[in-house]
Amino acid sequence: MKVFNTTYNNPKTDKEIETIVGKPFSFIEKIKMGGSGSPRFKLTTSDIKTTQILSYDNNTNFATLEIRKAGVIIYFRAILESYSITIPFRSLSIFYSDKALNIYCNSHKFALTPSEKGINYKKFIRKLQEYKTGFTCQNMAHPSQMP
């Protein structure tokens, strides 16, 4: 997990994000999968570094998620800055109840709650779980390939 300030376009940052969570899906792939972004969530709990960044802003903290080929990105804004938290699928754990989406990455926890009623958040969460499961199954070593 890593936090990036993505306010300004920086090719080095873009390259590092791609290294961690993979390249974004192509336009055609996004259409076939029904989109790769989430509806807006309220960011209610976050790790220490993110909480520190958000403490400068007294507004309600919102976040969106983007599914990438090898991970997920959590996007949020604080004051006038944009931030991205990259989480690779290999260290991502997802738990969902009716009240919150809990995302764990190693010892870091992010709790997200739906920001509006009537929007189907479960559809995105199901899609995220499917891509994580598909990635995990695809990258597991076959027992015969173990040393």
GROMACS elastic network, one bead per residue, 0.5 to 0.9 nm:
[ bonds ]
;  ai    aj funct       b0    kb
    1    20     6  0.83881   500
    1    85     6  0.67107   500
    1    86     6  0.53934   500
    1    88     6  0.71843   500
    1    91     6  0.82855   500
    1   105     6  0.67187   500
    1   106     6  0.82478   500
    1   108     6  0.84227   500
    2    17     6  0.87894   500
    2    20     6  0.87466   500
    2    84     6  0.81510   500
    2    85     6  0.56079   500
    2    86     6  0.54500   500
    2    87     6  0.72289   500
    3    49     6  0.83071   500
    3    50     6  0.79274   500
    3    83     6  0.68393   500
    3    84     6  0.56974   500
    3    86     6  0.65821   500
    4    13     6  0.74023   500
    4    17     6  0.83800   500
    4    82     6  0.85425   500
    4    83     6  0.55465   500
    4    84     6  0.51257   500
    4    85     6  0.63295   500
    4    86     6  0.80139   500
    5     8     6  0.78446   500
    5    13     6  0.85343   500
    5    81     6  0.71469   500
    5    82     6  0.59788   500
    5    84     6  0.64810   500
    5    85     6  0.89950   500
    6     9     6  0.66609   500
    6    10     6  0.76041   500
    6    13     6  0.76802   500
    6    14     6  0.86195   500
    6    81     6  0.76215   500
    6    82     6  0.53770   500
    6    83     6  0.53130   500
    6    84     6  0.64730   500
    7    10     6  0.89014   500
    7    80     6  0.81864   500
    7    81     6  0.54167   500
    7    83     6  0.69574   500
    8    81     6  0.88980   500
    8    82     6  0.84477   500
    9    13     6  0.80724   500
    9    14     6  0.79218   500
   10    13     6  0.53662   500
   10    14     6  0.63036   500
   10    15     6  0.87347   500
   11    15     6  0.60780   500
   11    16     6  0.85880   500
   12    15     6  0.51243   500
   12    16     6  0.62154   500
   12    17     6  0.86453   500
   13    16     6  0.50752   500
   13    17     6  0.61178   500
   13    18     6  0.85655   500
   14    17     6  0.51406   500
   14    18     6  0.61954   500
   14    19     6  0.86522   500
   15    18     6  0.50744   500
   15    19     6  0.62080   500
   15    20     6  0.88353   500
   15    23     6  0.89805   500
   16    20     6  0.64169   500
   16    21     6  0.88242   500
   17    20     6  0.52306   500
   17    21     6  0.61367   500
   17    22     6  0.72341   500
   17    23     6  0.82588   500
   17    73     6  0.88511   500
   17    84     6  0.89235   500
   17    86     6  0.68294   500
   18    21     6  0.54274   500
   18    23     6  0.50466   500
   18    24     6  0.78518   500
   18    68     6  0.87771   500
   18    70     6  0.88529   500
   19    22     6  0.56866   500
   19    23     6  0.79076   500
   20    70     6  0.74776   500
   20    71     6  0.74567   500
   20    86     6  0.68967   500
   20    87     6  0.73994   500
   20    88     6  0.61070   500
   21    24     6  0.86178   500
   21    67     6  0.87068   500
   21    68     6  0.60194   500
   21    69     6  0.65760   500
   21    72     6  0.63946   500
   21    73     6  0.76363   500
   21    86     6  0.65558   500
   21    87     6  0.66777   500
   21    88     6  0.51817   500
   21    89     6  0.76974   500
   22    25     6  0.89779   500
   22    68     6  0.59295   500
   22    69     6  0.51499   500
   22    71     6  0.68114   500
   22    88     6  0.85116   500
   23    26     6  0.87848   500
   23    68     6  0.63742   500
   23    69     6  0.62438   500
   23    70     6  0.79621   500
   24    36     6  0.87521   500
   24    66     6  0.87660   500
   24    67     6  0.78823   500
   24    68     6  0.52365   500
   24    69     6  0.66090   500
   25    28     6  0.80320   500
   25    29     6  0.57424   500
   25    30     6  0.60198   500
   25    36     6  0.76855   500
   25    67     6  0.84039   500
   25    68     6  0.65101   500
   25    69     6  0.68514   500
   26    29     6  0.51073   500
   26    30     6  0.61660   500
   26    31     6  0.86902   500
   27    30     6  0.51406   500
   27    31     6  0.63462   500
   27    32     6  0.87701   500
   28    31     6  0.51382   500
   28    32     6  0.62539   500
   28    33     6  0.87041   500
   29    32     6  0.50697   500
   29    33     6  0.61462   500
   29    34     6  0.84803   500
   29    35     6  0.82620   500
   29    36     6  0.89518   500
   30    33     6  0.52152   500
   30    34     6  0.59809   500
   30    36     6  0.59162   500
   31    34     6  0.51199   500
   31    35     6  0.58444   500
   31    36     6  0.87054   500
   32    35     6  0.76374   500
   33    36     6  0.71777   500
   33   127     6  0.85275   500
   35    38     6  0.82353   500
   35    67     6  0.89621   500
   35   124     6  0.89236   500
   36    65     6  0.83040   500
   36    66     6  0.55922   500
   36    67     6  0.52443   500
   36    68     6  0.75132   500
   36   124     6  0.83406   500
   36   127     6  0.87035   500
   36   128     6  0.88066   500
   37    64     6  0.71337   500
   37    65     6  0.57013   500
   37    67     6  0.64537   500
   37   124     6  0.78324   500
   38    41     6  0.81961   500
   38    64     6  0.56437   500
   38    65     6  0.52163   500
   38    66     6  0.64195   500
   38    67     6  0.84583   500
   38   121     6  0.75896   500
   38   124     6  0.59798   500
   38   125     6  0.83032   500
   39    63     6  0.87494   500
   39    64     6  0.63517   500
   39    65     6  0.78771   500
   39   114     6  0.82125   500
   39   115     6  0.84977   500
   39   119     6  0.75715   500
   39   120     6  0.82086   500
   39   121     6  0.67263   500
   39   124     6  0.78775   500
   40    62     6  0.65561   500
   40    63     6  0.58968   500
   40    64     6  0.51153   500
   40    65     6  0.81467   500
   40   114     6  0.70743   500
   40   115     6  0.61948   500
   40   116     6  0.79811   500
   40   121     6  0.89770   500
   41    44     6  0.89860   500
   41    61     6  0.85915   500
   41    62     6  0.55569   500
   41    63     6  0.52599   500
   41    64     6  0.61025   500
   41    65     6  0.86306   500
   41   112     6  0.56903   500
   41   113     6  0.54690   500
   41   116     6  0.80801   500
   41   121     6  0.89282   500
   42    60     6  0.74101   500
   42    61     6  0.58469   500
   42    63     6  0.61065   500
   42    64     6  0.86953   500
   42   111     6  0.83584   500
   42   112     6  0.54087   500
   42   113     6  0.51318   500
   42   114     6  0.61676   500
   42   115     6  0.53463   500
   43    46     6  0.72458   500
   43    60     6  0.82193   500
   43    61     6  0.54339   500
   43    62     6  0.53450   500
   43    63     6  0.59187   500
   43    76     6  0.85176   500
   43   110     6  0.73171   500
   43   111     6  0.61406   500
   43   113     6  0.67204   500
   44    61     6  0.74432   500
   44    62     6  0.85976   500
   44   110     6  0.75605   500
   44   111     6  0.54954   500
   44   112     6  0.57515   500
   44   113     6  0.69731   500
   45    51     6  0.78674   500
   45   102     6  0.89043   500
   45   109     6  0.71378   500
   45   110     6  0.52656   500
   45   112     6  0.71688   500
   46    49     6  0.81381   500
   46    50     6  0.60143   500
   46    51     6  0.58460   500
   46   108     6  0.74238   500
   46   109     6  0.56951   500
   46   111     6  0.65398   500
   46   112     6  0.89188   500
   47    50     6  0.55253   500
   47    51     6  0.60711   500
   47    52     6  0.86208   500
   47   107     6  0.86261   500
   47   108     6  0.54199   500
   47   109     6  0.58618   500
   47   110     6  0.67093   500
   48    51     6  0.51030   500
   48    52     6  0.61109   500
   48    53     6  0.87489   500
   48   108     6  0.84147   500
   49    52     6  0.51309   500
   49    53     6  0.64345   500
   49    54     6  0.87701   500
   50    53     6  0.50667   500
   50    54     6  0.61323   500
   50    55     6  0.85360   500
   50    85     6  0.88688   500
   51    54     6  0.50291   500
   51    55     6  0.59893   500
   52    55     6  0.52059   500
   52    56     6  0.73864   500
   53    56     6  0.61432   500
   53    57     6  0.80386   500
   53    78     6  0.67579   500
   54    57     6  0.56044   500
   54    58     6  0.79752   500
   54    59     6  0.89191   500
   54    61     6  0.73819   500
   54    77     6  0.80688   500
   54    78     6  0.55902   500
   54    79     6  0.81896   500
   55    58     6  0.69413   500
   55    78     6  0.83460   500
   56    78     6  0.71174   500
   56    79     6  0.70105   500
   57    60     6  0.83289   500
   57    61     6  0.83903   500
   57    78     6  0.58046   500
   57    79     6  0.54724   500
   58    61     6  0.84193   500
   58    79     6  0.86480   500
   59    78     6  0.85130   500
   59    79     6  0.85350   500
   61    76     6  0.74732   500
   61    77     6  0.75401   500
   61    78     6  0.77622   500
   62    75     6  0.85613   500
   62    76     6  0.61586   500
   62    77     6  0.74582   500
   62   112     6  0.86052   500
   62   115     6  0.78989   500
   63    74     6  0.65044   500
   63    75     6  0.54065   500
   63    77     6  0.76426   500
   63   112     6  0.78704   500
   64    73     6  0.82710   500
   64    74     6  0.58198   500
   64    75     6  0.52636   500
   64    76     6  0.67643   500
   65    72     6  0.67384   500
   65    73     6  0.55334   500
   65    75     6  0.60893   500
   65    76     6  0.89979   500
   66    71     6  0.86591   500
   66    72     6  0.56148   500
   66    73     6  0.51760   500
   66    74     6  0.66558   500
   66    75     6  0.78851   500
   67    70     6  0.81887   500
   67    71     6  0.63145   500
   67    73     6  0.66434   500
   67   127     6  0.88299   500
   67   128     6  0.67465   500
   67   131     6  0.80267   500
   68    71     6  0.51780   500
   68    72     6  0.55121   500
   68    73     6  0.74433   500
   68    88     6  0.89534   500
   68   131     6  0.88822   500
   69    72     6  0.82034   500
   69    89     6  0.89560   500
   69   131     6  0.80740   500
   69   135     6  0.79779   500
   70    87     6  0.87840   500
   70    88     6  0.58755   500
   70    89     6  0.58374   500
   70    90     6  0.82298   500
   70   131     6  0.86991   500
   70   132     6  0.81035   500
   70   135     6  0.69080   500
   71    86     6  0.73084   500
   71    87     6  0.56174   500
   71    90     6  0.78640   500
   71    91     6  0.89625   500
   71    92     6  0.79763   500
   71   131     6  0.87107   500
   71   132     6  0.75324   500
   71   135     6  0.87476   500
   72    85     6  0.83079   500
   72    86     6  0.61335   500
   72    87     6  0.53865   500
   72    88     6  0.63215   500
   72    89     6  0.70657   500
   72    92     6  0.85341   500
   72   128     6  0.83550   500
   73    84     6  0.62215   500
   73    85     6  0.54438   500
   73    87     6  0.62106   500
   73    88     6  0.85589   500
   74    83     6  0.81883   500
   74    84     6  0.55788   500
   74    86     6  0.66190   500
   74    87     6  0.80981   500
   75    82     6  0.73351   500
   75    83     6  0.57953   500
   75    85     6  0.65173   500
   75    86     6  0.89369   500
   76    81     6  0.86533   500
   76    82     6  0.60373   500
   76    83     6  0.54361   500
   76    84     6  0.66015   500
   76    85     6  0.84742   500
   77    80     6  0.68541   500
   77    81     6  0.56247   500
   77    83     6  0.59521   500
   77    84     6  0.87931   500
   78    81     6  0.54281   500
   78    82     6  0.66072   500
   78    83     6  0.77843   500
   79    82     6  0.84720   500
   87    90     6  0.84091   500
   87    91     6  0.70025   500
   87    92     6  0.64665   500
   87   105     6  0.67431   500
   88    91     6  0.58316   500
   88    92     6  0.63557   500
   88   105     6  0.84318   500
   89    93     6  0.80892   500
   89   131     6  0.86988   500
   89   132     6  0.57656   500
   89   133     6  0.86786   500
   89   135     6  0.71893   500
   89   136     6  0.73639   500
   90    93     6  0.86738   500
   90   132     6  0.82473   500
   90   135     6  0.83641   500
   90   136     6  0.69491   500
   91   104     6  0.79395   500
   91   105     6  0.53742   500
   91   106     6  0.61325   500
   92   103     6  0.70094   500
   92   104     6  0.58245   500
   92   106     6  0.74973   500
   92   132     6  0.81127   500
   93   102     6  0.81533   500
   93   103     6  0.58224   500
   93   105     6  0.64238   500
   93   106     6  0.84367   500
   94   101     6  0.72459   500
   94   102     6  0.58621   500
   94   104     6  0.64217   500
   94   125     6  0.87969   500
   94   128     6  0.88617   500
   94   129     6  0.74952   500
   95   100     6  0.83334   500
   95   101     6  0.59871   500
   95   102     6  0.50617   500
   95   103     6  0.65530   500
   95   104     6  0.83216   500
   96    99     6  0.78279   500
   96   100     6  0.59679   500
   96   102     6  0.60828   500
   96   103     6  0.86154   500
   96   122     6  0.88376   500
   96   125     6  0.80168   500
   97   100     6  0.54765   500
   97   101     6  0.65066   500
   97   102     6  0.83954   500
   98   101     6  0.82329   500
   98   113     6  0.89198   500
   99   112     6  0.87255   500
   99   113     6  0.62134   500
   99   114     6  0.76225   500
  100   111     6  0.63343   500
  100   112     6  0.54972   500
  100   114     6  0.71288   500
  101   110     6  0.81068   500
  101   111     6  0.57226   500
  101   112     6  0.50390   500
  101   113     6  0.61808   500
  101   114     6  0.83694   500
  101   125     6  0.82219   500
  102   109     6  0.69254   500
  102   110     6  0.57203   500
  102   112     6  0.63432   500
  102   113     6  0.87420   500
  103   108     6  0.82142   500
  103   109     6  0.57664   500
  103   110     6  0.50760   500
  103   111     6  0.63724   500
  103   112     6  0.80496   500
  104   107     6  0.69246   500
  104   108     6  0.56083   500
  104   110     6  0.64043   500
  104   111     6  0.87551   500
  105   108     6  0.51304   500
  105   109     6  0.65698   500
  105   110     6  0.85685   500
  106   109     6  0.82660   500
  112   115     6  0.87783   500
  114   117     6  0.72042   500
  114   119     6  0.82512   500
  114   121     6  0.70956   500
  115   119     6  0.89192   500
  116   119     6  0.64901   500
  117   120     6  0.84591   500
  118   121     6  0.88367   500
  119   122     6  0.88294   500
  120   123     6  0.58662   500
  120   124     6  0.75582   500
  121   124     6  0.54938   500
  121   125     6  0.63630   500
  121   126     6  0.87144   500
  122   126     6  0.59425   500
  122   127     6  0.84539   500
  123   126     6  0.52316   500
  123   127     6  0.62765   500
  123   128     6  0.87358   500
  124   127     6  0.50132   500
  124   128     6  0.61628   500
  124   129     6  0.86617   500
  125   128     6  0.50051   500
  125   129     6  0.61975   500
  125   130     6  0.85874   500
  126   129     6  0.51368   500
  126   130     6  0.61674   500
  126   131     6  0.87474   500
  127   130     6  0.50592   500
  127   131     6  0.62778   500
  127   132     6  0.86090   500
  128   131     6  0.52845   500
  128   132     6  0.61637   500
  128   133     6  0.85795   500
  129   132     6  0.50981   500
  129   133     6  0.60406   500
  129   134     6  0.84611   500
  130   133     6  0.51270   500
  130   134     6  0.59909   500
  130   135     6  0.84891   500
  131   135     6  0.59758   500
  131   136     6  0.84549   500
  132   135     6  0.51444   500
  132   136     6  0.61064   500
  132   137     6  0.86091   500
  133   136     6  0.50917   500
  133   137     6  0.60817   500
  133   138     6  0.84153   500
  134   137     6  0.52362   500
  134   138     6  0.59685   500
  134   139     6  0.85723   500
  135   138     6  0.51161   500
  135   139     6  0.61555   500
  135   140     6  0.86185   500
  136   139     6  0.53209   500
  136   140     6  0.61277   500
  137   140     6  0.54041   500
  137   141     6  0.87535   500
  138   141     6  0.84607   500
  141   144     6  0.81962   500
  141   145     6  0.63487   500
  141   146     6  0.68969   500
  142   145     6  0.53386   500
  142   146     6  0.68911   500
  143   146     6  0.53499   500
  143   147     6  0.88722   500
  144   147     6  0.82461   500
